[in-house]
Amino acid sequence: MQRLFSGTKWDRPPVCERCGLLESECKCPPPVVEPTRIPPENQTARIRVEKRAKGKIVTTVSGLDADGNDLPALAATLKTKCGAGGSLVEGVVEIQGNHLDRIAAVLAEIGYKVKRIG
């Protein structure tokens, strides 16, 4: 008697592509998936200075795709270059103080197109 999937890949148990063992017996580490990064030259960073509650001044960097960039590393770089604190809030990098010119220079040095808003 012929089975429906006889001789196809669905008739055989799954096998690891790297070591050739059954997947249930495989000891290979899971594959590392590198995130797809968008080159800085293809992106425009929008920077602005905002006045917050109690008169606090914050420089924000927006317009960068969170999936295509390493925003935590970018925020750390900007904080270091400006010598100021800051954070990453919902895909927007916030640096404490008015650092518009310095942030524009750093982003341009990295390769981003810079657009000043406001």
SEVO-426049 format. One record per residue (C-alpha): x, y, z. Coordinates in steps of 0.001 Angstrom, whole numbers, plus 524288, in hexadecimal, padded with zeros to 5 digits. Layout:
N
XYZ/...
//
This chain:
118
800008000080000/8052E80D5A7FC17/804988184F8063D/800D58262B80274/80E2582C6A80553/81691820738030B/824278247A7FE88/8226183319800CD/828BA83B7B80B23/81C1283AB681327/81D4C82BE281402/82A8282CB481AF1/82D60831DC828A2/833B183F79828CD/8428C83F7082844/84C2684A2682C36/8522C850A082048/85F61852A4826EB/862558459F82D8F/858E483C50826C0/85333836CB83369/844CB8363D83676/840288434783BC4/83C5E83CBE8488D/84A7D837ED84A30/8519F843E0844BE/85B1584B1584DD1/85E258567884495/85C708642984A57/8512086BDF844B6/854D687419838EE/8582C8824883B99/84F9E88B53833A2/855DA8987B83111/84BFF8A38D83042/84B1C8AA7982348/851498B7D7824B1/84E0F8C37981C1E/85A2D8CB14817D2/85AEA8D8A181E15/85C588DEE28109E/84E668DA9080D55/8482F8E0E081958/844F78EE8A81DDD/845E48F1B082C48/83CE38FC8D830C6/8425A9043683C36/83BB390EB98442C/83CAB915AC85122/8309191499859BC/82D0791BC186627/8270E9128E8701C/81FDF9147C87CD9/826BE91CE188706/82EE49234D87C56/837679178587954/83DD39178786BD6/83F1090A9E86454/844FD907E4856FD/83DC98FCFD84FE0/841D68F47584472/8367A8EE1E83D3F/8334B8E88982FEA/83C3B8DCB28310E/8369F8CF0C82F7F/837B88C77D83C46/839238BA6D83527/8435B8BF5782B87/84C248C60883581/852A08C31B84267/84C108CE7784967/851188CB0F8571E/85F108CB908520A/85C558D84084AB6/8568E8DE3F8570F/862888DA1885EDC/86B958E0088549D/8643D8ECE985482/863EB8ED998635C/872958EB40863DB/875B68F55285955/86CF08FF9285FC0/871008FC7A86DAE/862CC8FC4A871AA/8585A8F2EB87630/84D5A8EE1286DDC/844988E2D086A74/83DC58DB6285FAA/82EFD8DD188602B/826568D65B85611/830918D6E184B53/834908E4F484E14/842038E7EF853AE/841548F2BF85DEB/84D8B8F9CF8628F/84CB09034086E07/850109114686A83/851879190E85E01/85B5791143855E1/8559A913A984863/8625F917218417D/86A8090C9A8481E/86080901D784558/85F2A9065483737/86DEA9057883594/86EBF8F7EB83BB9/8638D8F28B8337D/8696B8F84F82716/876888F24782AB4/870068E4EF82C12/869BD8E6E481EB8/85BA88EA958218B/854D58F56F81A27/850CD8FFA78241D/844A090812823DB/843009128482E57/834E4914DF8322D/830389210083924/
//
